[in-house]
């Protein structure tokens, strides 16, 4: 993206840090999370999102519930062993073989039954875990696909205004957090709820009066956990936001590390990192502290219930109302009663982080999508490349109009040069031609058909583009050249490279056209990158060519060769050339001079120089040594300042 479009995109950028701020040239500040987000609404929405997995979810719930029930059943059976031992205590003072055999005959089947129940509990718990794992992966896969499809449909302004690290965080970390909850936490919650309900039933069946103690403790446990969890919700939301901001900052700093070192802004970058990191540390410390408080609070209430149960059980057993085995079963149930709530509290931080992560993913789903594709059936091979702009209006920020009323007619095959100071709207005009942004008013037509009526893929297939900022992917040189024409033969690739004067340096590389360009294209120079992107545009042979300062990264000698190649490529095709070095566009048929989003002058080089207007001042500021430092760029004629990008 050029400096001009970056400037406009930053005006619409949400809270976060960017490279400009790290370099000390301003930028938005980090904003605090003032209140918790919609926890309940997000949970409901997540449950609805799970609808395709309802059968698996139901199966997991049934299996987990059955496994929990087998585990609950054991203490009620084991109490019979205790009662039998108490009733048969005389066998330990007056042991007889007959009595021992009777005792073993009674106890052994009970113990084997308990062992079988524990084995079933383990098997069903394992099965429910497997179902949960399969279900979570299916959900995560579908969620990633949905996010990918959504990001394919959002306007370019979203990517211009959102830090890359934040987008990647939603796509990776947030979805993984949801996966963790679906795989582990939900299974524990279902098992815990079943355990609490089952224990209550068993305790009431043994002694309804003592069970009241446990029943009364349940609201206390829920009250303690809910109050603390509610307070921690804000901190977990803040934690997730800080993680996204930190990822965005790190991404920007490593991407622009050369610029940072060039301007000696390492300390400022570190300060910004420390600032975000401290905020993340603060939010994490608070959220983890609140999550850690839940377990001790629950244990305190649980221990009070245990003591009350011991005292009450002793009194009831002394009165002959219940047996020692009943007391043992009740105490076991009492400890198991609080255990599920403790488990849920133990994973409270995971649940809170997952809900906050789900909110961030759903925010992507809620982004306004691009205007639907057009449905016009156009014979692309017959397109001539005539462009008409009629009363075009556009602004990056609604309150700050950029292009107010632009009209322009470009004949098929014309070469149009676009010049003007930074912020004049040159790159914006190209973005509108490519339909990267939607018009606020007016229309742009190609061969008389509004570009909004074209399917986007068909529209963009008409263009070949060489930008000031090069982009190459991790792959061979040949693959990068053939990016816009994947079916091209090796001969066509080589021919395009020769036309772009890239063939000679490609041949000197280790594996020639099969040399692999690494991930950040650091194994070739900036000028070589530009030559490859030019070869890519030549190979595509488009109807309309857009060059955004395409020779900015090459030396003067190479620039002359490329100019010849460009002239040959543009022959017979409509071309738009954005240039800051005016010497490169002297031979253009039409030169558009833009300022503040409007075309202020129009004509060829000789005509504009004769007018001695804005273009005259721009040209002389580069070649006649005019001191333009004190000139005012708000005028559109003499006295204008040209700010060279």
Secondary structure as GFF3:
##gff-version 3
##sequence-region A 1 645
A	DSSP	alpha_helix	3	11	.	.	.	ID=ss1
A	DSSP	alpha_helix	19	22	.	.	.	ID=ss2
A	DSSP	alpha_helix	39	49	.	.	.	ID=ss3
A	DSSP	three_ten_helix	50	53	.	.	.	ID=ss4
A	DSSP	alpha_helix	54	87	.	.	.	ID=ss5
A	DSSP	three_ten_helix	89	92	.	.	.	ID=ss6
A	DSSP	alpha_helix	97	153	.	.	.	ID=ss7
A	DSSP	alpha_helix	156	161	.	.	.	ID=ss8
A	DSSP	alpha_helix	164	169	.	.	.	ID=ss9
A	DSSP	pi_helix	170	174	.	.	.	ID=ss10
A	DSSP	alpha_helix	175	180	.	.	.	ID=ss11
A	DSSP	pi_helix	181	185	.	.	.	ID=ss12
A	DSSP	alpha_helix	186	206	.	.	.	ID=ss13
A	DSSP	alpha_helix	208	255	.	.	.	ID=ss14
A	DSSP	alpha_helix	257	262	.	.	.	ID=ss15
A	DSSP	alpha_helix	266	318	.	.	.	ID=ss16
A	DSSP	alpha_helix	324	346	.	.	.	ID=ss17
A	DSSP	alpha_helix	348	365	.	.	.	ID=ss18
A	DSSP	three_ten_helix	380	382	.	.	.	ID=ss19
A	DSSP	beta_strand	387	394	.	.	.	ID=ss20
A	DSSP	beta_strand	403	410	.	.	.	ID=ss21
A	DSSP	beta_strand	415	419	.	.	.	ID=ss22
A	DSSP	alpha_helix	426	433	.	.	.	ID=ss23
A	DSSP	beta_strand	441	446	.	.	.	ID=ss24
A	DSSP	beta_strand	449	450	.	.	.	ID=ss25
A	DSSP	three_ten_helix	451	453	.	.	.	ID=ss26
A	DSSP	alpha_helix	456	461	.	.	.	ID=ss27
A	DSSP	beta_strand	463	466	.	.	.	ID=ss28
A	DSSP	beta_strand	475	476	.	.	.	ID=ss29
A	DSSP	alpha_helix	477	481	.	.	.	ID=ss30
A	DSSP	three_ten_helix	482	484	.	.	.	ID=ss31
A	DSSP	alpha_helix	490	499	.	.	.	ID=ss32
A	DSSP	alpha_helix	503	507	.	.	.	ID=ss33
A	DSSP	three_ten_helix	512	514	.	.	.	ID=ss34
A	DSSP	beta_strand	516	517	.	.	.	ID=ss35
A	DSSP	alpha_helix	526	540	.	.	.	ID=ss36
A	DSSP	beta_strand	544	548	.	.	.	ID=ss37
A	DSSP	alpha_helix	556	570	.	.	.	ID=ss38
A	DSSP	beta_strand	574	578	.	.	.	ID=ss39
A	DSSP	three_ten_helix	582	585	.	.	.	ID=ss40
A	DSSP	beta_strand	590	595	.	.	.	ID=ss41
A	DSSP	beta_strand	598	603	.	.	.	ID=ss42
A	DSSP	alpha_helix	605	611	.	.	.	ID=ss43
A	DSSP	alpha_helix	614	623	.	.	.	ID=ss44
###
